[in-house]
Amino acid sequence: MDPKETAQSQRAGWTTNQRQYERALVDGPTAAIDRFRTTFQNRAPGPLSKDDEVVKLADVLNVRLFEAFGDTLELRRAIMGSNIVPFLVDIMAEPDFLRHYLGFSSSICGMILGHFDVWLSAARTTGFGGAGQTRSKLAALGFPDVFWSKMQKAWIGLWENRSHLAESDDVRFRLALLEQIELLAFSVRDLEMQLALNPKGSKELSQVAFFVWAQLHGNEAMTEKDILQLRSQHHAPVILWDYYGSSPTMQASVRDIFENVGVDRSIRATENTLKWSFLMTGTHLLACIKLVTLLHNVYMSSPLLSNTAVLPAMAMAFERQKIRLKYAESQGQGQAPGVTLAKKIHAIHAACEHIKIIFLAVHAHIAQSSILPANAIQAVWSIFLQTIDMALEADELRLSRKNSVPMEDNLSSLTSSLSQATDSLVVALNEGGLPSDIIASLRKDAAAQTEGTSTWYCVVPDLHRVIKAKSPYANTFITLLDAWRSLGKALGIDEITERDRRASYQARICSWRACAFHTTPSPSPLSTCKGCHETRYCSKDCQTRDWKQGGHREECRRLKKE
């Protein structure tokens, strides 16, 4: 729901006393804000209930604060001058914060986020003044120096008392609060980076961020619709990886987090978001894959991984990148083609690393073979093909001159990752360390035919084409082709046989797209174009139509020149 509609909906249910408090916020905002502070401080001990006065006041203050940052100047000044944020953060840090009626907790988070909207907007528009100028600008907007130390206490409190939020049966406000805490974690990290503070973030912040993210996305039986309705931006995996990614104790530390959050829930959250979230691209996708790979490393021999579908989820994430990147463009978040491709390459490098680890573990009998069911094998082929497609995409960008990002290092990384992944599979196949059902699935999927071309062979002609064209990236494609051939050989696939099968199929496919025999082989021999000697037609009528309407006139001239 739109925030303005939410505010109006809340206002519709207010009591007479709440409406009077709203009036007081307009007539005497400073005194009204002090009333909220005093009422909370003088409350009875223990968790707050829905009908407590301070809960009602917080609801009104949250709505009015949201509106104040829009156009109510006097209230905005009073809020800025009241130094209320440290007080609100102190409330968050209290042990009862997640035991209160969650509508109150949500109001407190909402008020803090309202201030962050103003602070981040100011920080992002400072320009080239640097962190010092940004700090001065924030101070003028009421940013308190004590914020960081108080917020750190709040993260500690949220982590220690997280079970109250996880177990709450207040579905509406539990969901709202989870989304708010995730957004607050990102907002704090964003402001830290704007101010050049705390490059890695904090342990407590990263733990809380991952906990609320897993709570949001890791429920059983979630659907695509459920995921798309959440307002999560998926910053939590990035925040967690930023903090632990270079730590020498990373594996042990993250293991503790997985166990505290719930291993099953962490896996489900990863699978659900990889499959269905439109925002799972770029650094978010990379961090998610790295974290789930780390999780597999930690629990490789555990039956916890037996029924997971991480590889199919990864494959779906890559298959849906095109539509997700178009969505990002529609939201004004598109990037240059070279930048986008570089980020995809980093992510698929991580996916190939994941595959390598899985096959090495199964080969060494560290992991159970159930970790690679039939749909996981299909996903492996999908990811391998996507990897080669990205290399081909890099060459297409070079030819179109649309790429301003140097691709040599990215392609080297891509080649290395695919070669290592296929090598791990080749070794396992040649040494006989894989169960027969996995080998059978690998061979079946490799040989699966689509329009006369097997899964394994479908990229081979393109690799040959780029190598023959003497691309500056030719060495990359030679390495990719060698790795691909080694895998084919280990699976008992003969390249010449596959080439001839494809040629035989294509020799019976009419080149006119509207012909019934364009997708189904013709039972009768086809004639060949006398100009290019390559395209084939089942009839003179199809040849004429393709010449006049299908663009073969230009294609024929190009082929003759070659």
C-alpha positions as CSV (number, residue, x, y, z in Angstrom):
1,M,0.0,0.0,0.0
2,D,1.2,3.5,-0.7
3,P,2.5,5.2,2.5
4,K,0.0,8.1,2.1
5,E,-2.8,5.6,1.9
6,T,-1.5,3.8,4.9
7,A,-1.4,7.0,6.9
8,Q,-5.0,7.8,6.0
9,S,-6.0,4.2,6.9
10,Q,-4.4,4.6,10.3
11,R,-6.0,8.0,10.9
12,A,-9.4,6.6,10.2
13,G,-9.2,4.4,13.3
14,W,-8.0,7.0,15.7
15,T,-9.8,7.7,19.0
16,T,-10.9,11.2,20.1
17,N,-7.8,11.4,22.3
18,Q,-5.6,10.6,19.4
19,R,-7.2,13.3,17.2
20,Q,-6.7,15.8,20.1
21,Y,-3.0,14.8,20.2
22,E,-2.7,15.3,16.5
23,R,-4.1,18.8,17.0
24,A,-1.6,19.4,19.7
25,L,1.2,18.4,17.4
26,V,0.1,21.2,15.1
27,D,-0.6,23.9,17.7
28,G,2.3,23.2,20.0
29,P,4.6,20.5,18.5
30,T,7.4,20.8,21.1
31,A,5.1,20.3,24.1
32,A,3.3,17.5,22.3
33,I,6.6,15.7,21.5
34,D,7.7,16.1,25.2
35,R,4.4,14.6,26.2
36,F,5.2,11.4,24.3
37,R,8.6,11.2,25.9
38,T,7.2,11.8,29.4
39,T,4.4,9.3,28.9
40,F,6.8,6.6,27.9
41,Q,9.2,7.3,30.7
42,N,6.4,7.2,33.3
43,R,4.7,4.0,32.0
44,A,4.2,1.0,34.2
45,P,6.9,-1.7,34.0
46,G,6.7,-4.5,31.5
47,P,5.6,-4.8,27.9
48,L,3.1,-2.3,26.4
49,S,-0.3,-3.4,25.3
50,K,-2.4,-2.1,22.4
51,D,-4.5,0.2,24.6
52,D,-1.7,1.9,26.5
53,E,-1.7,5.7,26.0
54,V,1.9,5.9,24.8
55,V,1.1,3.3,22.1
56,K,-1.7,5.6,20.9
57,L,0.5,8.6,20.9
58,A,3.3,6.8,19.0
59,D,0.8,5.9,16.3
60,V,-0.2,9.5,15.8
61,L,3.4,10.8,16.1
62,N,4.6,8.3,13.5
63,V,1.9,9.4,11.0
64,R,2.5,13.1,11.6
65,L,6.2,12.7,11.4
66,F,5.9,11.1,8.0
67,E,3.8,14.0,6.8
68,A,6.0,16.6,8.5
69,F,8.9,15.7,6.4
70,G,6.8,16.5,3.4
71,D,5.2,19.9,4.1
72,T,4.4,20.8,7.8
73,L,7.3,23.2,8.4
74,E,6.7,24.0,12.1
75,L,6.3,20.4,13.2
76,R,9.4,19.5,11.2
77,R,11.4,22.1,13.0
78,A,10.1,20.9,16.4
79,I,11.0,17.3,15.6
80,M,14.5,18.3,14.4
81,G,15.0,20.4,17.5
82,S,13.6,17.8,20.0
83,N,16.6,15.5,19.7
84,I,14.1,12.7,19.7
85,V,16.1,10.1,17.7
86,P,18.4,9.1,20.5
87,F,15.3,8.6,22.7
88,L,13.7,6.4,20.0
89,V,16.8,4.3,19.6
90,D,17.0,3.9,23.4
91,I,13.5,2.5,23.2
92,M,14.7,0.0,20.5
93,A,17.6,-1.1,22.7
94,E,15.3,-2.0,25.7
95,P,14.8,-5.7,26.4
96,D,11.0,-5.3,26.0
97,F,11.1,-3.7,22.6
98,L,10.1,-6.9,20.8
99,R,7.7,-7.9,23.6
100,H,5.7,-4.7,23.4
101,Y,2.5,-4.6,21.2
102,L,4.3,-4.7,17.8
103,G,2.3,-1.8,16.5
104,F,4.2,0.4,18.9
105,S,7.5,-1.1,17.9
106,S,6.6,-0.5,14.3
107,S,5.8,3.1,15.1
108,I,9.2,3.6,16.7
109,C,11.0,2.1,13.7
110,G,8.9,4.2,11.4
111,M,9.9,7.4,13.2
112,I,13.6,6.5,13.0
113,L,13.3,5.7,9.3
114,G,11.6,9.0,8.7
115,H,14.7,10.8,10.0
116,F,16.9,8.5,7.9
117,D,15.1,9.5,4.7
118,V,16.0,13.1,5.4
119,W,19.6,12.4,6.4
120,L,20.4,10.0,3.5
121,S,18.8,12.5,1.0
122,A,21.1,15.2,2.4
123,A,24.2,12.9,2.3
124,R,23.6,11.8,-1.2
125,T,23.2,15.4,-2.5
126,T,26.3,16.8,-0.8
127,G,28.3,16.4,-4.1
128,F,32.1,16.6,-4.0
129,G,32.4,18.1,-0.5
130,G,33.4,14.8,1.0
131,A,32.5,13.2,4.3
132,G,33.3,16.4,6.3
133,Q,30.8,18.5,4.5
134,T,28.3,15.7,4.8
135,R,28.7,15.6,8.5
136,S,28.2,19.3,8.8
137,K,25.0,19.1,6.7
138,L,23.7,16.3,8.8
139,A,24.4,18.2,12.0
140,A,22.3,21.0,10.7
141,L,19.5,18.5,10.2
142,G,19.6,17.3,13.8
143,F,21.8,14.2,13.4
144,P,23.0,13.3,16.9
145,D,26.6,12.5,17.6
146,V,25.5,9.8,20.0
147,F,23.5,8.0,17.3
148,W,26.1,5.4,16.4
149,S,26.8,4.1,20.0
150,K,23.1,4.0,20.8
151,M,22.3,2.2,17.6
152,Q,24.9,-0.4,18.3
153,K,23.2,-1.1,21.6
154,A,19.9,-1.4,19.8
155,W,21.3,-4.0,17.4
156,I,22.6,-6.0,20.3
157,G,19.2,-5.9,22.0
158,L,17.4,-6.9,18.8
159,W,19.7,-9.9,18.3
160,E,19.4,-11.0,21.9
161,N,15.6,-10.8,21.9
162,R,14.9,-11.9,18.3
163,S,12.9,-14.9,19.4
164,H,10.1,-12.6,20.6
165,L,9.7,-11.3,17.0
166,A,10.1,-14.8,15.4
167,E,7.4,-16.3,17.6
168,S,4.9,-13.4,17.5
169,D,1.4,-14.2,16.3
170,D,0.7,-10.6,15.3
171,V,1.1,-11.3,11.6
172,R,0.4,-7.8,10.4
173,F,2.9,-5.9,12.6
174,R,5.4,-8.7,12.7
175,L,5.7,-8.4,8.9
176,A,5.8,-4.6,9.0
177,L,8.5,-4.6,11.7
178,L,10.7,-7.2,9.9
179,E,10.6,-5.0,6.7
180,Q,11.4,-1.9,8.7
181,I,14.3,-3.4,10.6
182,E,15.8,-4.7,7.3
183,L,15.4,-1.3,5.7
184,L,16.9,0.4,8.8
185,A,20.0,-1.9,8.7
186,F,20.6,-1.0,5.1
187,S,20.0,2.7,5.8
188,V,22.5,2.7,8.6
189,R,25.1,1.0,6.4
190,D,24.4,3.4,3.6
191,L,24.9,6.4,5.8
192,E,28.1,4.8,7.3
193,M,29.5,4.5,3.7
194,Q,28.4,8.1,2.9
195,L,30.4,9.3,5.9
196,A,33.3,6.9,5.2
197,L,32.8,5.2,8.6
198,N,33.0,1.5,9.6
199,P,33.8,0.0,6.1
200,K,32.7,-3.5,7.1
201,G,29.7,-2.6,9.2
202,S,29.1,-4.3,12.6
203,K,28.7,-7.9,13.6
204,E,25.4,-7.2,15.4
205,L,23.9,-5.2,12.5
206,S,24.8,-7.9,10.0
207,Q,23.3,-10.6,12.2
208,V,20.1,-8.8,12.7
209,A,19.8,-7.9,9.0
210,F,20.2,-11.6,8.0
211,F,17.8,-12.8,10.7
212,V,15.0,-10.5,9.6
213,W,15.7,-11.3,5.9
214,A,15.4,-15.0,6.6
215,Q,12.3,-14.5,8.6
216,L,10.7,-12.6,5.7
217,H,11.6,-15.0,3.0
218,G,12.2,-18.4,4.6
219,N,8.7,-19.5,5.5
220,E,7.5,-22.9,4.3
221,A,5.2,-23.2,1.3
222,M,5.9,-19.6,0.2
223,T,4.9,-18.8,-3.4
224,E,6.2,-16.4,-6.0
225,K,3.3,-14.1,-5.2
226,D,4.3,-14.1,-1.5
227,I,7.9,-13.1,-2.4
228,L,6.9,-10.3,-4.8
229,Q,4.5,-8.8,-2.3
230,L,7.3,-8.2,0.2
231,R,9.0,-4.8,0.3
232,S,12.4,-6.3,0.9
233,Q,15.4,-5.0,-1.1
234,H,17.6,-8.0,-0.3
235,H,20.5,-6.0,1.2
236,A,20.9,-8.5,4.1
237,P,23.1,-11.1,2.2
238,V,25.3,-8.2,1.0
239,I,25.6,-6.7,4.4
240,L,26.5,-10.1,6.0
241,W,29.1,-10.9,3.3
242,D,30.6,-7.5,3.5
243,Y,31.2,-8.0,7.2
244,Y,32.4,-11.7,7.2
245,G,33.7,-12.1,3.6
246,S,37.4,-11.4,4.4
247,S,37.4,-12.7,8.0
248,P,39.8,-15.6,8.8
249,T,37.1,-17.0,11.1
250,M,34.3,-16.6,8.5
251,Q,33.2,-20.2,8.3
252,A,32.8,-20.6,12.1
253,S,31.2,-17.2,12.6
254,V,28.7,-17.6,9.8
255,R,27.9,-21.1,11.0
256,D,26.8,-19.7,14.3
257,I,24.5,-17.2,12.5
258,F,23.0,-19.9,10.3
259,E,22.3,-22.0,13.4
260,N,20.8,-19.1,15.4
261,V,18.7,-18.0,12.4
262,G,17.8,-21.6,11.4
263,V,19.7,-23.6,8.7
264,D,16.5,-24.7,7.0
265,R,15.0,-21.2,7.1
266,S,18.3,-19.7,5.7
267,I,18.2,-22.2,2.8
268,R,14.6,-21.7,2.1
269,A,15.0,-17.9,2.1
270,T,17.9,-18.2,-0.4
271,E,16.0,-20.6,-2.7
272,N,12.8,-18.4,-2.6
273,T,14.6,-15.2,-3.4
274,L,16.9,-16.7,-6.1
275,K,13.9,-18.1,-7.9
276,W,11.4,-15.3,-7.6
277,S,12.7,-11.9,-6.6
278,F,13.0,-9.3,-9.3
279,L,15.8,-7.7,-7.3
280,M,18.1,-10.7,-7.2
281,T,20.7,-9.3,-9.6
282,G,24.2,-8.0,-9.4
283,T,25.8,-7.8,-6.0
284,H,22.7,-9.1,-4.3
285,L,22.8,-12.3,-6.5
286,L,26.6,-12.7,-5.9
287,A,26.3,-12.4,-2.1
288,C,23.4,-14.8,-2.0
289,I,25.3,-17.4,-4.0
290,K,28.5,-17.0,-1.9
291,L,26.5,-17.3,1.4
292,V,24.7,-20.5,0.3
293,T,28.0,-21.9,-0.9
294,L,29.5,-21.2,2.5
295,L,26.5,-22.9,4.1
296,H,27.1,-26.0,1.9
297,N,30.7,-26.1,2.9
298,V,29.7,-26.0,6.6
299,Y,27.0,-28.6,6.3
300,M,28.2,-30.7,3.3
301,S,27.9,-34.0,5.1
302,S,24.7,-33.2,6.9
303,P,21.3,-34.6,5.9
304,L,20.1,-31.0,6.1
305,L,21.1,-30.5,2.5
306,S,19.4,-33.7,1.1
307,N,16.2,-32.1,0.2
308,T,17.4,-28.6,-0.9
309,A,16.9,-27.2,-4.4
310,V,19.6,-24.5,-4.4
311,L,21.1,-25.4,-7.8
312,P,17.7,-25.2,-9.6
313,A,17.1,-21.9,-7.8
314,M,20.4,-20.6,-9.0
315,A,19.7,-21.7,-12.5
316,M,16.4,-20.0,-12.5
317,A,18.0,-16.8,-11.2
318,F,20.4,-16.7,-14.2
319,E,17.7,-17.7,-16.7
320,R,15.6,-14.7,-15.4
321,Q,18.4,-12.1,-15.5
322,K,17.2,-10.5,-18.7
323,I,13.7,-9.7,-17.4
324,R,15.0,-8.7,-14.0
325,L,17.5,-6.3,-15.5
326,K,14.7,-4.8,-17.7
327,Y,12.7,-4.3,-14.5
328,A,15.7,-2.5,-13.0
329,E,15.8,-0.2,-16.0
330,S,12.1,0.5,-15.7
331,Q,12.8,1.7,-12.1
332,G,15.6,4.0,-13.2
333,Q,18.3,1.6,-11.9
334,G,19.7,0.4,-15.1
335,Q,23.5,0.3,-15.7
336,A,25.7,0.3,-18.8
337,P,25.8,-3.1,-20.6
338,G,29.4,-3.7,-19.7
339,V,28.8,-3.1,-16.0
340,T,25.8,-5.3,-16.0
341,L,27.6,-8.1,-17.8
342,A,30.6,-7.8,-15.4
343,K,28.3,-8.3,-12.4
344,K,26.6,-11.3,-14.0
345,I,30.0,-12.8,-14.7
346,H,31.0,-12.4,-11.0
347,A,27.8,-14.1,-10.0
348,I,28.1,-17.0,-12.3
349,H,31.7,-17.4,-11.4
350,A,30.4,-18.0,-7.8
351,A,27.8,-20.4,-9.1
352,C,30.5,-22.5,-11.0
353,E,32.5,-22.5,-7.8
354,H,29.5,-23.9,-6.0
355,I,29.1,-26.6,-8.6
356,K,32.8,-27.6,-8.3
357,I,32.5,-27.9,-4.6
358,I,29.4,-30.1,-4.8
359,F,30.9,-32.5,-7.3
360,L,34.2,-32.8,-5.4
361,A,32.3,-33.5,-2.2
362,V,30.1,-36.2,-3.8
363,H,33.1,-37.7,-5.5
364,A,35.0,-37.8,-2.2
365,H,31.9,-39.3,-0.4
366,I,31.8,-36.2,1.9
367,A,28.3,-35.2,0.6
368,Q,25.4,-37.6,0.1
369,S,24.4,-38.2,-3.5
370,S,20.9,-37.0,-2.7
371,I,22.3,-33.5,-2.9
372,L,22.3,-33.9,-6.7
373,P,18.8,-35.1,-7.8
374,A,17.7,-35.0,-11.4
375,N,16.6,-31.3,-11.3
376,A,19.9,-30.3,-9.8
377,I,21.7,-32.0,-12.8
378,Q,19.5,-30.1,-15.2
379,A,20.5,-26.9,-13.3
380,V,24.2,-27.7,-13.7
381,W,23.8,-27.8,-17.5
382,S,21.8,-24.6,-17.5
383,I,24.5,-22.8,-15.5
384,F,27.3,-24.1,-17.7
385,L,25.4,-22.9,-20.8
386,Q,24.7,-19.5,-19.2
387,T,28.5,-19.2,-18.5
388,I,29.4,-19.8,-22.1
389,D,26.6,-17.4,-23.2
390,M,28.1,-14.7,-21.1
391,A,31.5,-15.1,-22.8
392,L,29.7,-14.8,-26.2
393,E,27.9,-11.8,-24.9
394,A,31.2,-10.1,-24.1
395,D,32.3,-10.6,-27.6
396,E,29.1,-9.2,-29.0
397,L,29.5,-6.1,-26.8
398,R,33.0,-5.7,-28.2
399,L,31.7,-5.9,-31.8
400,S,28.9,-3.4,-31.0
401,R,31.3,-1.1,-29.3
402,K,28.8,-0.6,-26.5
403,N,31.2,-1.8,-23.8
404,S,33.4,0.7,-21.9
405,V,34.4,-1.9,-19.2
406,P,37.6,-3.9,-19.8
407,M,36.5,-7.5,-20.1
408,E,39.8,-9.4,-20.1
409,D,40.0,-10.0,-16.4
410,N,36.3,-10.9,-16.2
411,L,36.6,-13.3,-19.1
412,S,39.7,-14.9,-17.5
413,S,37.7,-15.4,-14.3
414,L,34.8,-16.8,-16.2
415,T,37.0,-19.2,-18.1
416,S,38.8,-20.3,-15.0
417,S,35.6,-20.9,-13.1
418,L,34.0,-23.0,-15.8
419,S,37.2,-25.0,-16.4
420,Q,37.5,-25.8,-12.7
421,A,33.9,-26.8,-12.5
422,T,34.0,-29.0,-15.5
423,D,37.4,-30.5,-14.4
424,S,35.9,-31.5,-11.1
425,L,33.1,-33.3,-13.0
426,V,35.6,-34.9,-15.5
427,V,37.8,-36.2,-12.7
428,A,34.7,-37.6,-10.9
429,L,33.5,-39.3,-14.1
430,N,36.9,-40.7,-15.1
431,E,37.8,-42.0,-11.6
432,G,34.4,-43.6,-11.1
433,G,33.5,-41.7,-8.0
434,L,29.9,-40.7,-8.9
435,P,26.9,-42.8,-8.3
436,S,25.4,-44.4,-11.4
437,D,22.1,-42.5,-11.2
438,I,24.0,-39.1,-11.3
439,I,26.1,-40.3,-14.2
440,A,23.0,-41.4,-16.1
441,S,21.3,-38.0,-15.4
442,L,24.4,-36.2,-16.7
443,R,24.5,-38.2,-19.9
444,K,20.8,-38.0,-20.5
445,D,20.6,-34.2,-20.1
446,A,23.8,-33.7,-22.2
447,A,22.3,-35.7,-25.0
448,A,18.8,-34.2,-24.8
449,Q,17.8,-32.9,-28.3
450,T,16.3,-29.5,-29.1
451,E,15.8,-29.0,-32.8
452,G,18.3,-31.6,-33.7
453,T,21.0,-30.3,-31.4
454,S,22.1,-31.8,-28.1
455,T,22.4,-29.8,-24.9
456,W,26.2,-30.3,-25.0
457,Y,26.7,-29.5,-28.6
458,C,24.4,-26.4,-28.8
459,V,27.2,-24.0,-27.9
460,V,30.0,-25.7,-29.9
461,P,29.3,-24.0,-33.3
462,D,29.3,-20.6,-31.6
463,L,32.6,-21.2,-30.0
464,H,34.1,-22.3,-33.3
465,R,32.6,-19.3,-35.0
466,V,34.2,-16.8,-32.6
467,I,37.6,-18.6,-32.7
468,K,37.5,-18.6,-36.5
469,A,36.6,-14.8,-36.5
470,K,39.9,-14.2,-34.7
471,S,38.3,-12.3,-31.9
472,P,40.7,-10.6,-29.4
473,Y,39.2,-12.9,-26.9
474,A,40.0,-16.0,-29.0
475,N,42.2,-17.6,-26.4
476,T,39.4,-17.4,-23.9
477,F,37.1,-19.3,-26.3
478,I,39.8,-21.8,-27.1
479,T,40.1,-22.6,-23.4
480,L,36.3,-22.8,-23.0
481,L,36.1,-25.1,-26.0
482,D,38.8,-27.4,-24.7
483,A,37.1,-27.6,-21.3
484,W,33.8,-28.3,-23.0
485,R,35.3,-31.1,-25.2
486,S,36.9,-32.7,-22.1
487,L,33.6,-32.8,-20.4
488,G,31.9,-34.2,-23.6
489,K,34.6,-36.9,-23.9
490,A,34.2,-37.9,-20.2
491,L,30.4,-38.3,-20.9
492,G,31.0,-40.4,-24.0
493,I,29.9,-37.7,-26.5
494,D,31.5,-37.5,-29.9
495,E,31.7,-34.0,-31.4
496,I,31.7,-35.2,-35.0
497,T,28.7,-37.4,-34.5
498,E,26.8,-34.4,-32.9
499,R,27.9,-32.1,-35.7
500,D,26.6,-34.5,-38.3
501,R,23.3,-35.1,-36.5
502,R,22.8,-31.3,-36.3
503,A,23.6,-30.9,-40.0
504,S,21.3,-33.7,-40.9
505,Y,18.5,-32.1,-39.0
506,Q,19.1,-28.6,-40.4
507,A,19.3,-30.0,-43.9
508,R,15.5,-30.8,-43.6
509,I,14.5,-27.4,-42.0
510,C,13.0,-24.8,-44.3
511,S,14.5,-21.4,-43.8
512,W,11.2,-19.5,-44.2
513,R,10.1,-18.8,-40.7
514,A,6.3,-19.1,-41.4
515,C,6.7,-22.5,-43.0
516,A,5.4,-25.6,-41.1
517,F,8.8,-27.2,-41.8
518,H,10.8,-24.4,-40.1
519,T,10.4,-26.1,-36.8
520,T,9.6,-29.7,-37.9
521,P,11.9,-31.5,-40.4
522,S,10.5,-31.9,-43.9
523,P,9.9,-35.4,-45.1
524,S,11.1,-34.4,-48.6
525,P,14.5,-33.2,-49.7
526,L,15.0,-29.4,-49.7
527,S,16.5,-27.1,-52.4
528,T,19.5,-24.8,-51.6
529,C,19.7,-21.1,-52.4
530,K,22.0,-20.8,-55.5
531,G,23.3,-17.5,-54.2
532,C,24.7,-18.3,-50.8
533,H,24.5,-22.1,-51.0
534,E,23.5,-22.3,-47.3
535,T,19.8,-21.6,-46.8
536,R,17.4,-24.3,-47.7
537,Y,13.7,-24.3,-48.7
538,C,11.0,-26.9,-49.1
539,S,9.4,-25.0,-52.0
540,K,9.9,-22.2,-54.5
541,D,7.1,-20.3,-52.8
542,C,9.0,-20.3,-49.4
543,Q,12.2,-19.2,-51.1
544,T,10.4,-16.2,-52.7
545,R,8.7,-15.2,-49.5
546,D,11.9,-15.4,-47.5
547,W,13.6,-13.3,-50.2
548,K,10.9,-10.6,-50.2
549,Q,9.7,-10.7,-46.6
550,G,12.2,-12.6,-44.5
551,G,15.4,-10.6,-45.1
552,H,17.3,-13.2,-47.0
553,R,18.1,-10.8,-49.7
554,E,20.6,-9.0,-47.4
555,E,21.6,-12.2,-45.6
556,C,22.5,-13.8,-48.9
557,R,24.7,-10.9,-50.0
558,R,26.5,-11.0,-46.6
559,L,27.1,-14.8,-46.8
560,K,28.4,-14.5,-50.4
561,K,31.0,-11.9,-49.2
562,E,32.2,-14.2,-46.5
